[in-house]
Amino acid sequence: MEIEKKASAFDSQSRYYLLAAIAGLATGYLDVSYVNIAASTIANVFINLLKLVSLPIIFLSIVSTASGMSSVEEIKNIGKKVIKYTLATTIIAASVALILFVVIDPARTSLQHTIVDEISSPQGSYLSFLIQAIPSNIIQPFSENNVVGVLFIAMILSLAILSLPNENRQVLHTFFSSLYAAVMKVTSFVVKLMPIAVWGFVTLFFIDLRSGLDATNLMLYLTCVVAANIIQATVVLPLLLKWKKISPTRTFKGMFPALSIAFFSKSSSAALPMAVACAQDRVKISKKVANFTLPLCTTINMNACAAFILITVLFVSMSNGVTYSTAEMVLWVVISTIAAVGNAGVPMGCYFLSSAFLAAMNVPLNILGIILPFYTLIDMLESAINVWSDSCVAAVVDQELKETVGIKPGETLPQEKIELTKA
């Protein structure tokens, strides 16, 4: 019943997007000047709204997530195992995405070098880059759209909050979570405008096509995103399970109901109750491990999001003439990993984080608008893969705890033996 409701909601939403896209094709083909102006105005308004919520989303998503952890001790015990595999799989996902991006080259940078040299970003030493990444005051990175500076402040503040007494930590967590919820509420209003925005972007895209724009790049970009997600889901994560002598097929079958809900709802958070139930009853993960690991992973384990952010930011920015050195592209593996860890498991979370980075870099977002009509399907795939990754991490952590106390694979991990693994 739950899946049917989510599927119905998806069908309704997709219908609006499809109608908007068809209307955009029609108005783009007709090429009426005042309609084109209206489409351009709507697209610019939508882009401005994306910029409005950009840096607050980056900052608050990370701080509200970190401040919600009970203490540093939580990380030291079972949490450190979760975080270890979360970071490992997310970094691998971002690295695979970078490799595919370089190999497929959707932005066709090899054909653009002679054109973009004159608009490349200023080159400086990495020491000066590091100095600029550390702001002199808390307002500076927000006023200057310094994404790395915002990330730096968010991480430092998060660590500081974790070291505070429980009373102070809870107050700050409530404050930042409430503020983040308010920003996401604003974002939900922006989402409601998406069908109109899709019409505007498709209209402008059709006009650009008539002016000589090559749509091949967009298809290569979509190939990068889908391929990165499929490789993570069918190669990387199953290898992680096999490394711990866990059956990927059995785990997938056991978690399938939760994966289905994540797919149709486009939200790993919405699938959490079913994921916990499936992990305990169908995959036989211990209750304590499932109850601790899956909620934490739903918050911080976003493999597919890391791949999407990296590919999207590089594609849109490089298509607009921005160039990166090899070291700078590798740095985006780290940045996209941090952003994915701080991302909430909500619909379109990856899209808004990508737009936040691009807006903060002052990169035109027109291409991001063109991606928008395709993102509904991408978001469904990403949400299911994120829950699949959560399930794999939970299974691996459970197996590690069993190995620690000498329990064979397939046996239940008793409560008292879980406590012994904390020593």
RAURJO-V823196 format. One record per pair of residues at least 6 apart in sequence whose C-alpha atoms are under 7 Angstrom apart, sorted by the first residue. I is the first residue (numbers start at 1). J is the second residue. D is the distance in whole Angstrom. If there is no record, write none. Layout:
i->I j->J d->D
i->I j->J d->D
This chain:
i->3 j->260 d->7
i->3 j->261 d->6
i->3 j->264 d->7
i->6 j->264 d->5
i->6 j->265 d->5
i->7 j->264 d->5
i->10 j->264 d->7
i->16 j->195 d->6
i->17 j->195 d->5
i->17 j->198 d->7
i->17 j->373 d->7
i->20 j->195 d->6
i->20 j->196 d->7
i->20 j->198 d->6
i->20 j->199 d->5
i->21 j->198 d->6
i->21 j->199 d->6
i->21 j->202 d->6
i->23 j->199 d->6
i->24 j->199 d->5
i->24 j->200 d->7
i->24 j->202 d->5
i->24 j->203 d->4
i->25 j->202 d->6
i->25 j->203 d->6
i->25 j->206 d->6
i->27 j->203 d->6
i->28 j->203 d->4
i->28 j->204 d->7
i->28 j->206 d->5
i->28 j->207 d->6
i->29 j->206 d->7
i->39 j->200 d->4
i->39 j->203 d->7
i->39 j->204 d->7
i->40 j->200 d->6
i->40 j->204 d->7
i->42 j->197 d->6
i->42 j->200 d->6
i->43 j->197 d->6
i->43 j->200 d->6
i->43 j->201 d->6
i->46 j->197 d->6
i->47 j->365 d->7
i->49 j->190 d->7
i->50 j->355 d->7
i->50 j->356 d->7
i->51 j->356 d->6
i->51 j->359 d->5
i->53 j->183 d->7
i->53 j->187 d->7
i->54 j->355 d->7
i->54 j->356 d->4
i->54 j->359 d->7
i->55 j->142 d->7
i->55 j->356 d->6
i->55 j->360 d->7
i->58 j->339 d->7
i->58 j->353 d->7
i->59 j->150 d->6
i->59 j->151 d->7
i->59 j->154 d->6
i->60 j->176 d->6
i->60 j->180 d->6
i->61 j->180 d->7
i->61 j->342 d->5
i->61 j->343 d->6
i->61 j->344 d->7
i->62 j->154 d->6
i->62 j->342 d->4
i->63 j->154 d->6
i->63 j->158 d->5
i->63 j->176 d->7
i->64 j->173 d->6
i->64 j->176 d->5
i->64 j->177 d->5
i->65 j->299 d->7
i->65 j->342 d->6
i->66 j->158 d->6
i->67 j->158 d->6
i->67 j->161 d->6
i->67 j->162 d->6
i->67 j->169 d->7
i->67 j->173 d->5
i->68 j->173 d->6
i->71 j->162 d->6
i->72 j->162 d->6
i->72 j->163 d->7
i->77 j->422 d->5
i->78 j->422 d->7
i->81 j->397 d->6
i->82 j->293 d->7
i->82 j->393 d->7
i->82 j->397 d->7
i->85 j->393 d->6
i->86 j->301 d->5
i->89 j->303 d->7
i->90 j->302 d->7
i->90 j->303 d->5
i->90 j->306 d->6
i->90 j->337 d->6
i->91 j->333 d->7
i->91 j->337 d->6
i->93 j->232 d->6
i->93 j->303 d->6
i->93 j->304 d->7
i->93 j->306 d->7
i->93 j->307 d->6
i->94 j->306 d->5
i->94 j->307 d->5
i->94 j->310 d->7
i->94 j->333 d->5
i->94 j->337 d->7
i->95 j->333 d->6
i->96 j->228 d->6
i->97 j->228 d->5
i->97 j->307 d->5
i->97 j->311 d->6
i->98 j->311 d->7
i->100 j->224 d->6
i->101 j->224 d->6
i->101 j->311 d->6
i->104 j->220 d->7
i->106 j->217 d->5
i->106 j->220 d->5
i->106 j->221 d->5
i->106 j->315 d->7
i->107 j->217 d->6
i->107 j->315 d->6
i->107 j->318 d->6
i->107 j->319 d->5
i->116 j->321 d->5
i->119 j->321 d->6
i->120 j->321 d->7
i->120 j->322 d->5
i->120 j->323 d->5
i->121 j->322 d->6
i->121 j->323 d->7
i->133 j->148 d->6
i->133 j->149 d->5
i->134 j->149 d->6
i->134 j->152 d->7
i->135 j->141 d->6
i->135 j->149 d->6
i->141 j->147 d->7
i->141 j->149 d->5
i->141 j->150 d->6
i->142 j->150 d->7
i->145 j->360 d->5
i->145 j->361 d->7
i->146 j->360 d->7
i->147 j->357 d->7
i->147 j->360 d->6
i->161 j->169 d->6
i->162 j->169 d->7
i->198 j->372 d->7
i->198 j->373 d->6
i->201 j->369 d->6
i->201 j->370 d->6
i->202 j->370 d->7
i->205 j->370 d->7
i->225 j->308 d->6
i->225 j->311 d->7
i->228 j->307 d->7
i->229 j->304 d->6
i->233 j->385 d->6
i->237 j->389 d->7
i->237 j->392 d->7
i->238 j->248 d->5
i->241 j->247 d->7
i->241 j->248 d->6
i->241 j->392 d->7
i->241 j->396 d->7
i->242 j->248 d->7
i->244 j->396 d->7
i->251 j->283 d->6
i->254 j->278 d->6
i->254 j->282 d->5
i->254 j->283 d->5
i->255 j->275 d->7
i->255 j->278 d->6
i->255 j->279 d->7
i->258 j->271 d->6
i->258 j->274 d->5
i->258 j->275 d->5
i->259 j->384 d->5
i->259 j->387 d->6
i->259 j->388 d->7
i->261 j->271 d->6
i->262 j->268 d->5
i->262 j->270 d->7
i->262 j->271 d->5
i->262 j->383 d->5
i->262 j->384 d->5
i->262 j->387 d->7
i->263 j->380 d->5
i->263 j->381 d->6
i->263 j->383 d->6
i->263 j->384 d->5
i->264 j->380 d->6
i->266 j->347 d->5
i->266 j->379 d->6
i->266 j->380 d->5
i->266 j->383 d->5
i->267 j->345 d->6
i->267 j->346 d->5
i->267 j->347 d->5
i->267 j->383 d->6
i->268 j->298 d->6
i->268 j->345 d->5
i->268 j->346 d->7
i->268 j->383 d->6
i->268 j->386 d->7
i->268 j->387 d->6
i->269 j->298 d->6
i->269 j->345 d->5
i->269 j->346 d->7
i->272 j->295 d->7
i->276 j->290 d->6
i->276 j->291 d->6
i->276 j->294 d->7
i->279 j->285 d->5
i->279 j->290 d->6
i->280 j->286 d->6
i->280 j->287 d->6
i->280 j->290 d->7
i->285 j->395 d->6
i->285 j->398 d->6
i->286 j->398 d->7
i->286 j->412 d->6
i->286 j->413 d->6
i->289 j->394 d->7
i->289 j->398 d->6
i->290 j->394 d->6
i->293 j->394 d->6
i->294 j->390 d->6
i->294 j->394 d->7
i->297 j->390 d->5
i->298 j->345 d->6
i->298 j->390 d->7
i->299 j->344 d->6
i->299 j->345 d->6
i->300 j->341 d->4
i->300 j->342 d->6
i->300 j->343 d->7
i->301 j->341 d->6
i->301 j->386 d->7
i->301 j->390 d->6
i->302 j->340 d->5
i->302 j->341 d->6
i->302 j->386 d->5
i->303 j->386 d->6
i->304 j->382 d->5
i->304 j->385 d->6
i->304 j->386 d->6
i->305 j->340 d->6
i->305 j->350 d->5
i->305 j->382 d->7
i->306 j->336 d->5
i->306 j->337 d->5
i->306 j->340 d->5
i->308 j->350 d->7
i->309 j->336 d->6
i->309 j->350 d->6
i->309 j->354 d->5
i->310 j->332 d->6
i->310 j->333 d->7
i->310 j->336 d->6
i->312 j->354 d->7
i->313 j->354 d->6
i->313 j->358 d->6
i->316 j->367 d->6
i->316 j->368 d->7
i->317 j->363 d->6
i->343 j->349 d->7
i->348 j->379 d->7
i->399 j->409 d->7
i->401 j->421 d->7
i->402 j->408 d->7
i->402 j->413 d->6
i->404 j->421 d->7
i->405 j->417 d->7
